[in-house]
C-alpha cells in the first residue's frame, strides 16, 4: 500500500504556530478534507507535503516511486503557451514521456535511415506503452470539456484567472498521482463542473487531500475531515456532516474540562489567599501545583463562534429597480430587456454559467457599470456595501486594529449597545494576540476576512456579495451566514456554492448565457433537483421506442404475440409506471423540503435510487412487451 507518513512537523510564522509537531499517515484510498480558518496553515501544509516548502522541521516518509500532484490556488503556467501545450508542459513523468516520444517521432520521421533515431523512437514507444500514455491527449480533452474549456488553442495569457485555474486542474488530474493535493478546486467552477469533479474524485484510485469551503462537496467526496486549529491537527472519520457533530462533542468536552480546571483553580486560590501557618514540604508541593494550574487556566485556544448583530439604517420598501436593462460586453450579450424589482429584506442568489455576466449585474446595481440602455433606480434610503472579487487596496504596513478604527472605534448593535473594534475582531475569528499584527503579515484569506469585517462595520442596509466563498474559510462563512440570517436589509449574492446559497438565498437568478436569465423561487438545491428531473425526463422520452413507419417491412419474430400472463402485465404496466413516477415526484418534493437535513436526505436519496432502479426495469419491460402487444 502506498502511504505518506509525517512525523513531528513543526512550523511557525511570526507569532503563529502553524504546525505543532504534527504526526499523521495518508493511506492509499483516503479522501481527506482539510479545513481551518484562513491563516491556520492549510496551504502551508499542502506546500510542505508537495515538497515546495522547507521552512518546517520534521520528517516526511514515502516510497521511492511515490508521486504527488498539486493544484495550487494560482497555477503557474507559461502564459505564452496554448491550453494543450500548457497542460503537457508539466515536469511529471507522463508529460516527460509524451514530449520525449513526440521529439523522437519527429527525428525519426526526418531521418528514417538513422539507426540512432530509430532506436530512440522505439525506446520512446516502449515507454509510452509501459506508462499507458497513449490516451493522455483524449483524456485531457475530455477533462477540459467537462471544466468548460473548449478552445484548446487559446493562449494562457488571454484567459481569466478562473480559466487558468481550470487548466491547472486538468493538468493535475491527468497525472493520476498517488496523492492528489487540491487547494480550493471548486473556485471558479459552475455547478455542472463541480458535480462532474465530485464524481471523478469519488472514483479516484489514489489518495486525496483537498482544501475547500464547499461543504456539500466535502460531504460527497471526503471520508475524513482534518482540522488545523491553533497548530493542532484534529482528525475526524466521515464526511462534513459527521465532522460537525463530532466537533461539537469535542468542544463541549473541552469546555467541561476547562470549567473543572477553573473550579479547581478557585479552590487553590482561596487556600493561597488564606495563607499557611507553616510551609511544610507537602504545602510547598501544593503551592507548586497551584502555580501549574494558574499557568494553564484560560489558555485553551478554540474558535469562538459569536453571532454578529450590527445596527443599520432604515431601508425603504423600494430598494433597486431595473427596467428594460440592456448590456453587452466584448461582443457578448449580458442583459437583454431585463427588468426586476428588488425589495427590502429580499435574499437573492445569482448563479449560472461562468462569463455570462453575473458580476456585471452586481456592478450595474452598484452603479459602477453603465447600461447600454434601460434604467436602474436605487432607493434614496439605500446604504450599500459591495464585497467584490478584487478587494480595495489595503495599507500593508498598517495594523489590523488601526485599519478598522478608520471606520470607528465602536459600532452599535441592534440593541443599541456599543461594540468595540476589539470585540468585533474576536467575533470574526481574529484572536486578541493578532489585533496589533501588520496587515502584510496576514494570509490572503485573512485579508479578505478583514476587508469583509470593515464593510459590515459601515452598517449597510443592502449587501452585495460577489463570490464570497472563493476566499473565505468555512468558519468565516458560518459567521457571515449567521450575520445574514439576522440582517434585516437586502442581500444579493453571486455564488456557485450550493450550501451557502441554500442558507442565504430564497430567490434565484440563473444566468444561462446570451442574456438569458431564469428566475426561480426557492433554494438552490431545489432548483438543481428540478433541473436534474427535467434532464432525466428528456432522456427517458428519447429512449422510448418510436412507432414503426407503415412503409417499413415488419421484422420477422420467432415470438408473435403475448402470453396470457404477459397480456395482463401489459394492460397494467403503464399504471405501474405512473405510480412509480408519482412516488418519485413525492420523494423529490420531500428532498426539496429537507435540503438542510442530511439524515433525512440520505434516506430520501436511497428511496429515490430504488425508485429509479424500479422505473428502469419497468421501462425495459414496457419496451419488450410493446413489441408483441396487439
C-alpha positions in Angstrom: 0.0 0.0 0.0 1.3 3.5 -1.0 1.4 5.7 2.1 2.8 9.0 3.2 3.9 9.4 6.8 4.6 12.7 8.6 6.5 12.8 11.9 6.8 15.9 14.2 6.1 18.5 11.5 6.6 21.9 13.2 6.4 25.4 11.7 5.9 28.9 12.9 5.0 32.1 11.0 5.7 35.2 13.0 3.8 34.9 16.3 1.7 32.0 15.0 2.4 28.3 15.4 1.1 26.7 12.2 2.1 23.1 12.9 2.7 22.0 16.5 4.6 18.7 16.0 2.0 17.1 13.7 2.0 13.3 13.2 -0.2 11.6 10.6 -0.4 9.0 7.9 -2.2 9.3 4.5 -3.2 5.9 3.1 -3.9 4.9 -0.4 -7.7 5.4 -0.6 -8.0 8.2 1.9 -10.3 11.1 0.9 -9.3 13.9 3.3 -11.0 17.3 3.5 -8.6 19.8 5.2 -10.4 22.7 6.9 -9.5 25.6 9.3 -9.7 29.3 9.5 -7.8 31.4 6.9 -4.2 31.7 8.2 -4.3 28.5 10.1 -1.7 26.9 7.8 -3.7 24.8 5.4 -1.9 25.9 2.2 1.4 25.8 4.1 0.7 22.1 4.9 0.0 21.4 1.3 3.2 23.2 0.3 5.1 21.0 2.8 3.6 17.8 1.5 4.3 18.8 -2.1 8.0 19.5 -1.2 8.0 23.1 -2.2 8.5 24.5 1.3 11.4 23.8 3.6 10.5 26.2 6.4 9.3 23.4 8.7 11.1 20.8 10.8 10.2 17.2 11.0 10.2 14.3 8.6 8.1 13.1 5.6 8.5 9.5 4.5 7.2 8.0 1.3 8.1 5.1 -1.0 10.7 5.9 -3.7 8.2 5.7 -6.5 5.5 7.8 -4.7 4.1 10.6 -6.8 2.3 13.8 -5.7 0.2 16.1 -7.9 -0.6 19.6 -6.6 -3.2 22.1 -7.7 -2.2 25.5 -6.1 -4.6 28.4 -5.8 -2.9 30.1 -8.6 -1.3 27.6 -11.1 2.0 28.7 -12.5 1.5 28.1 -16.3 3.6 29.7 -19.1 1.3 32.4 -20.4 2.7 32.2 -23.9 1.6 28.5 -24.4 -1.7 27.3 -25.7 -4.1 25.4 -23.4 -3.0 21.9 -24.6 0.7 22.8 -24.6 0.4 24.3 -21.1 -1.2 21.1 -19.8 1.6 18.9 -21.2 4.3 21.3 -20.1 4.5 19.9 -16.6 7.6 18.1 -15.3 5.6 15.0 -14.2 6.7 11.6 -15.6 3.8 11.2 -18.0 4.4 14.6 -19.6 8.1 14.0 -19.9 7.4 10.6 -21.6 4.9 12.2 -24.1 7.3 15.0 -25.0 10.2 12.5 -25.4 8.1 10.4 -27.7 7.0 13.4 -29.8 10.6 14.5 -30.2 11.8 11.0 -31.1 9.0 10.6 -33.6 9.8 13.9 -35.3 13.5 13.0 -35.5 12.8 9.5 -36.9 10.4 10.9 -39.4 13.0 13.4 -40.6 15.8 10.7 -40.7 14.2 7.3 -41.1 17.6 5.7 -42.1 19.4 6.9 -38.9 19.8 3.9 -36.6 20.1 6.1 -33.5 17.0 8.0 -34.4 15.1 4.7 -34.9 16.4 3.3 -31.6 15.3 6.4 -29.7 11.9 6.2 -31.3 11.5 2.5 -30.4 12.6 3.2 -26.8 10.2 6.1 -26.5 7.4 4.0 -28.0 8.1 1.3 -25.4 8.0 3.8 -22.6 4.6 5.1 -23.9 3.3 1.5 -23.8 4.7 0.9 -20.3 3.0 4.0 -18.9 -0.2 3.7 -20.9 0.3 7.3 -22.1 -1.4 6.9 -25.4 -4.8 8.1 -24.2 -3.5 11.1 -22.4 -4.4 13.6 -25.1 -8.0 12.4 -25.4 -8.3 12.2 -21.6 -7.1 15.8 -21.2 -9.6 17.0 -23.9 -12.4 15.2 -22.0 -11.4 16.7 -18.7 -11.1 20.2 -20.2 -14.5 19.9 -21.8 -16.1 19.0 -18.5 -14.4 22.0 -17.0 -15.9 24.2 -19.7 -12.6 24.9 -21.5 -13.4 24.4 -25.2 -10.9 26.5 -27.2 -7.8 24.3 -26.7 -5.6 26.6 -29.0 -6.3 29.6 -26.8 -3.2 31.1 -25.2 -2.9 31.2 -21.4 -2.3 35.0 -21.4 -5.7 35.7 -22.9 -7.6 33.7 -20.2 -9.2 34.8 -17.0 -7.8 33.7 -13.6 -10.7 31.2 -13.3 -10.0 29.7 -16.7 -6.3 29.3 -15.8 -7.3 27.5 -12.6 -9.3 25.0 -14.6 -6.4 24.4 -17.0 -4.2 23.7 -14.0 -6.8 21.4 -12.5 -6.8 19.4 -15.8 -3.0 19.2 -15.8 -3.1 17.7 -12.2 -5.9 15.3 -12.8 -4.4 13.7 -15.9 -1.2 12.8 -13.9 -3.2 10.3 -11.7 -0.6 10.6 -8.8 -0.5 8.5 -5.6 -1.5 11.7 -3.7 -3.6 14.4 -5.2 -3.4 17.8 -3.4 -6.1 20.2 -4.3 -6.3 23.8 -2.9 -9.8 25.2 -3.5 -10.5 23.2 -6.6 -14.2 24.4 -6.8 -13.3 28.1 -7.1 -14.4 29.4 -10.5 -16.3 26.2 -11.3 -20.0 26.3 -12.2 -22.3 23.7 -10.6 -22.1 21.3 -13.6 -18.3 21.2 -13.4 -18.4 20.8 -9.6 -20.8 17.8 -10.0 -18.5 16.2 -12.6 -15.4 16.8 -10.3 -17.3 15.2 -7.4 -18.0 12.1 -9.4 -14.4 12.0 -10.8 -12.8 12.2 -7.3 -15.1 9.6 -5.7 -13.7 7.0 -8.1 -10.1 8.2 -7.9 -7.7 5.4 -7.2 -5.1 7.2 -5.2 -5.3 9.3 -2.1 -6.8 12.8 -2.0 -6.2 15.8 0.3 -8.4 18.8 -0.6 -8.8 22.2 0.9 -12.2 23.6 0.1 -15.0 25.8 1.5 -17.7 23.8 -0.3 -19.5 21.9 2.4 -21.7 19.9 0.0 -18.6 19.0 -1.9 -16.9 17.7 1.3 -20.0 15.7 2.1 -19.9 13.9 -1.2 -16.1 13.4 -1.6 -14.5 13.1 1.9 -14.3 10.1 4.1 -12.2 12.0 6.7 -12.1 15.6 7.8 -8.8 17.1 9.2 -9.0 20.4 11.0 -6.0 22.7 11.7 -6.8 24.6 14.8 -4.1 26.7 16.6 -1.3 24.4 15.4 -3.1 21.2 16.3 -4.4 18.7 13.8 -7.7 17.1 14.7 -8.8 14.1 12.6 -12.5 13.1 12.3 -13.7 10.0 10.4 -16.6 10.5 7.9 -17.7 13.5 5.8 -18.5 17.1 6.7 -21.9 16.2 8.3 -20.2 13.7 10.7 -17.4 16.3 11.4 -19.9 18.9 12.5 -21.5 16.6 15.1 -18.1 15.2 16.4 -16.6 18.7 16.5 -19.5 19.9 18.7 -19.0 17.0 21.0 -15.2 17.7 21.3 -15.7 21.4 22.0 -18.3 20.5 24.7 -15.9 18.1 26.4 -13.0 20.6 26.3 -15.3 23.3 27.8 -16.3 20.9 30.6 -12.6 20.2 31.3 -11.9 23.9 31.3 -14.7 24.5 33.8 -13.4 21.8 36.1 -9.9 23.4 35.9 -11.4 26.8 36.7 -13.2 25.4 39.8 -10.0 23.7 41.0 -8.1 27.0 40.5 -10.6 28.9 42.6 -10.3 26.4 45.4 -6.5 26.6 45.3 -6.6 30.4 45.1 -8.7 30.5 48.2 -6.2 28.4 50.0 -3.3 30.5 48.9 -5.0 33.7 50.0 -5.8 32.2 53.4 -2.1 31.6 53.9 -0.5 28.6 55.5 0.8 28.7 59.1 3.8 26.7 58.2 5.4 26.0 54.8 6.0 22.3 55.0 7.2 20.1 52.1 3.6 18.9 51.4 2.3 22.5 51.5 5.1 23.6 49.1 4.0 20.8 46.7 0.5 22.2 46.9 1.9 25.7 46.1 3.7 24.3 43.1 0.5 22.6 42.0 -1.4 25.9 42.2 1.3 27.6 40.1 0.9 24.9 37.4 -2.9 25.3 37.4 -2.7 29.1 37.3 -0.4 29.0 34.3 -2.8 26.7 32.3 -6.2 28.2 33.2 -7.7 30.2 30.3 -5.0 29.2 27.9 -7.1 26.7 25.9 -7.4 28.1 22.4 -10.6 27.4 20.5 -12.5 29.1 17.7 -15.1 31.3 19.3 -18.4 31.3 17.4 -20.2 34.5 18.2 -23.1 35.9 16.2 -22.6 39.4 14.8 -25.6 41.6 15.2 -25.0 45.2 14.0 -27.4 48.0 13.7 -28.3 49.6 10.3 -30.1 52.5 8.8 -33.8 52.2 7.9 -34.5 50.8 4.4 -37.5 51.9 2.4 -39.7 49.5 0.6 -38.3 50.2 -2.8 -34.7 49.3 -2.9 -33.5 48.7 -6.5 -35.4 48.6 -9.8 -34.1 47.6 -13.2 -36.3 48.4 -16.2 -35.7 47.2 -19.8 -32.0 46.9 -19.0 -29.7 46.0 -21.9 -25.9 45.4 -21.7 -23.3 43.9 -23.9 -19.6 43.5 -23.1 -16.9 42.3 -25.5 -19.5 41.3 -28.1 -21.4 39.2 -25.6 -25.0 39.9 -24.5 -25.2 40.2 -20.7 -28.7 41.7 -20.2 -31.5 41.6 -22.7 -34.5 43.8 -21.8 -34.1 42.6 -18.2 -36.5 44.1 -15.6 -36.7 43.3 -11.9 -37.8 45.0 -8.7 -35.7 44.2 -5.6 -37.4 45.0 -2.3 -36.4 45.4 1.3 -35.5 42.2 3.1 -35.1 40.1 0.0 -32.4 37.3 -0.3 -31.4 36.9 -3.9 -28.9 34.4 -5.2 -27.2 34.8 -8.6 -25.6 31.8 -10.2 -25.1 30.1 -13.6 -22.5 29.8 -16.3 -19.1 31.4 -15.9 -18.7 34.5 -18.1 -22.4 35.0 -18.5 -22.4 38.3 -16.7 -23.3 37.7 -13.0 -20.6 40.0 -11.6 -21.6 42.6 -14.3 -25.1 42.7 -12.9 -23.8 43.5 -9.5 -21.6 46.2 -11.0 -24.8 47.7 -12.7 -26.7 47.6 -9.4 -23.7 49.2 -7.6 -23.7 51.9 -10.4 -20.1 51.1 -11.3 -21.1 49.9 -14.8 -23.5 51.9 -17.1 -26.2 50.2 -19.1 -26.3 50.4 -22.9 -30.0 51.2 -22.5 -32.7 51.0 -19.8 -32.9 52.3 -16.3 -31.5 51.3 -12.9 -33.0 53.1 -9.9 -31.6 52.9 -6.4 -33.8 53.9 -3.5 -33.0 57.1 -1.5 -32.6 55.2 1.8 -30.1 52.6 0.4 -26.7 52.4 2.0 -24.8 49.8 0.0 -21.7 47.7 0.8 -20.2 45.7 -2.1 -17.8 42.8 -1.4 -16.1 42.4 -4.7 -13.8 39.6 -6.0 -11.0 42.2 -6.2 -10.8 43.9 -2.8 -9.7 47.5 -2.4 -6.0 48.2 -1.8 -5.2 47.6 1.9 -2.3 49.5 3.5 0.1 46.7 4.1 2.1 48.5 6.9 -1.0 49.4 8.9 -2.0 47.3 11.9 -5.3 45.5 11.8 -7.0 47.4 14.6 -5.9 50.7 13.2 -7.3 49.7 9.7 -10.7 49.1 11.3 -10.6 52.1 13.5 -10.8 54.2 10.4 -14.5 53.3 10.3 -14.9 54.0 14.0 -13.6 52.9 17.4 -17.0 51.3 18.1 -20.2 50.4 16.3 -23.7 50.0 17.6 -25.6 46.6 17.6 -29.3 46.1 17.1 -30.0 46.5 20.7 -28.2 49.9 20.8 -25.2 48.6 22.7 -21.7 49.8 21.8 -19.4 47.1 20.4 -15.7 47.8 20.3 -13.3 47.0 17.3 -11.5 44.5 19.6 -14.8 42.6 20.2 -15.6 42.6 16.5 -12.2 41.2 15.6 -12.7 38.4 18.1 -16.2 37.7 16.7 -14.7 37.5 13.3 -12.2 34.8 14.4 -9.1 37.0 14.9 -7.6 36.1 18.4 -6.7 39.0 20.6 -3.0 38.5 20.2 -3.3 39.2 16.4 -5.0 42.6 16.7 -1.8 44.5 16.5 -0.4 42.5 13.6 0.7 44.3 10.5 -1.6 43.6 7.6 1.2 42.5 5.3 1.8 39.5 7.7 -1.7 38.2 7.1 -2.6 35.4 4.6 -4.7 36.3 1.6 -7.8 34.7 3.2 -7.2 36.7 6.4 -7.0 39.9 4.4 -10.3 39.1 2.7 -11.9 38.4 6.1 -10.6 41.7 7.5 -12.0 43.6 4.4 -15.4 41.9 4.9 -15.5 43.0 8.5 -14.7 46.6 7.6 -17.6 46.6 5.1 -20.0 45.2 7.8 -18.8 47.8 10.3 -20.1 50.5 7.9 -23.6 49.1 8.8 -25.1 48.9 5.3 -28.7 48.0 4.6 -28.0 46.5 1.2 -25.3 43.9 0.9 -23.8 42.9 -2.4 -21.5 39.8 -2.3 -19.5 38.6 -5.3 -18.3 35.1 -4.9 -17.6 35.4 -1.1 -17.0 31.7 -0.8 -13.9 31.8 -3.1 -11.6 33.1 -0.5 -13.3 32.8 2.9 -12.9 29.7 5.1 -15.9 27.6 6.4 -15.8 29.2 9.9 -15.9 32.7 8.5 -18.7 31.7 6.1 -20.7 30.4 9.1 -20.3 33.7 10.8 -21.4 35.5 7.7 -24.4 33.2 7.2 -25.4 33.9 10.8 -25.0 37.7 10.2 -27.2 37.5 7.1 -29.9 35.5 9.0 -30.2 38.4 11.4 -29.7 41.1 8.8 -33.0 43.0 8.1 -31.8 44.5 4.9 -31.4 43.2 1.4 -28.8 40.7 0.3 -27.8 39.9 -3.3 -25.0 37.4 -3.7 -23.2 35.8 -6.6 -22.0 32.3 -5.9 -21.7 28.7 -7.1 -21.5 27.3 -3.5 -24.7 25.3 -3.1 -24.5 25.1 0.7 -24.0 28.9 1.0 -26.8 29.7 -1.4 -29.2 27.3 0.3 -28.6 29.2 3.6 -28.7 32.8 2.3 -31.0 32.9 -0.7 -34.6 32.1 -1.4 -35.0 33.7 -4.8 -32.6 32.9 -7.7 -31.5 34.5 -10.9 -29.7 31.8 -13.1 -27.6 33.1 -15.9 -27.7 30.7 -18.8 -25.8 32.8 -21.4 -26.6 35.2 -24.2 -28.6 37.5 -21.9 -31.0 34.7 -20.8 -31.8 34.7 -17.1 -34.0 32.1 -15.4 -36.0 33.1 -12.3 -36.6 30.6 -9.5 -38.3 30.9 -6.1 -36.8 28.5 -3.6 -33.5 27.0 -2.5 -30.6 26.4 -4.9 -30.6 22.6 -4.2 -34.3 22.6 -5.1 -33.5 24.3 -8.4 -30.7 21.8 -9.2 -33.0 18.8 -8.3 -35.7 20.2 -10.7 -33.1 20.6 -13.5 -31.9 17.0 -13.0 -35.5 15.8 -13.0 -36.1 17.6 -16.3 -33.0 16.1 -17.8 -34.0 12.6 -16.8 -37.5 13.1 -18.3 -36.0 14.3 -21.6 -33.6 11.3 -21.7 -36.4 8.9 -21.0 -38.6 10.5 -23.7 -35.8 10.0 -26.2 -35.3 6.4 -25.1 -38.9 5.4 -25.7 -39.3 3.4 -28.9 -40.8 5.3 -31.8 -43.8 3.7 -33.6 -42.6 1.9 -36.8 -43.4 3.6 -40.1 -46.2 2.0 -42.1 -43.9 1.5 -45.0 -41.2 -0.3 -43.0 -41.3 -4.0 -43.5 -42.1 -6.0 -40.4 -39.2 -7.8 -38.8 -39.6 -11.5 -38.6 -40.0 -12.7 -35.0 -40.0 -16.1 -33.5 -42.4 -14.8 -30.9 -45.6 -13.4 -32.5 -47.8 -12.5 -29.5 -48.0 -12.1 -25.8 -48.9 -14.9 -23.5 -52.0 -14.6 -21.3 -49.8 -13.5 -18.3 -47.8 -11.1 -20.4 -51.1 -9.6 -21.8 -52.3 -9.0 -18.2 -48.9 -7.4 -17.4 -49.0 -5.2 -20.5 -52.5 -3.9 -19.6 -51.3 -2.8 -16.1 -47.7 -1.8 -16.7 -48.4 1.8 -17.6 -50.3 2.4 -14.4 -47.4 0.9 -12.5 -45.0 3.2 -14.3 -47.3 6.2 -13.5 -47.4 5.2 -9.8 -43.6 4.9 -9.6 -43.3 8.3 -11.3 -45.8 9.8 -8.7 -43.8 8.2 -5.8 -40.6 9.6 -7.3 -42.1 13.1 -7.5 -43.2 12.9 -3.9 -39.7 11.9 -2.8 -38.1 14.7 -4.8 -40.5 17.2 -3.2 -39.5 15.8 0.2 -35.9 16.3 -0.7 -36.5 19.9 -1.7 -38.3 20.5 1.7 -35.4 18.9 3.7 -32.4 20.5 2.0 -30.5 21.1 5.3 -31.4 17.8 7.0 -28.6 15.4 6.0 -30.0 12.3 7.7 -33.4 12.8 6.1 -31.8 13.5 2.7 -29.7 10.3 2.9 -32.9 8.2 3.5 -34.7 10.0 0.7 -31.8 9.6 -1.7 -31.9 5.8 -1.1 -35.6 5.8 -1.8 -35.0 7.8 -5.0 -32.3 5.4 -6.2 -34.5 2.4 -5.6 -37.4 4.1 -7.5 -35.1 4.9 -10.4 -34.0 1.3 -10.5 -37.6 0.1 -10.5 -38.5 2.5 -13.2 -35.6 1.4 -15.4 -36.7 -2.2 -15.0 -40.3 -1.4 -15.8 -39.4 0.8 -18.9 -37.2 -2.0 -20.2 -40.1 -4.4 -19.7 -42.5 -2.0 -21.4 -40.3 -1.8 -24.4 -40.1 -5.6 -24.6 -43.9 -6.2 -24.2 -44.7 -3.4 -26.7 -43.1 -5.3 -29.5 -45.7 -8.1 -29.2 -48.8 -6.2 -27.9 -51.7 -6.1 -30.3 
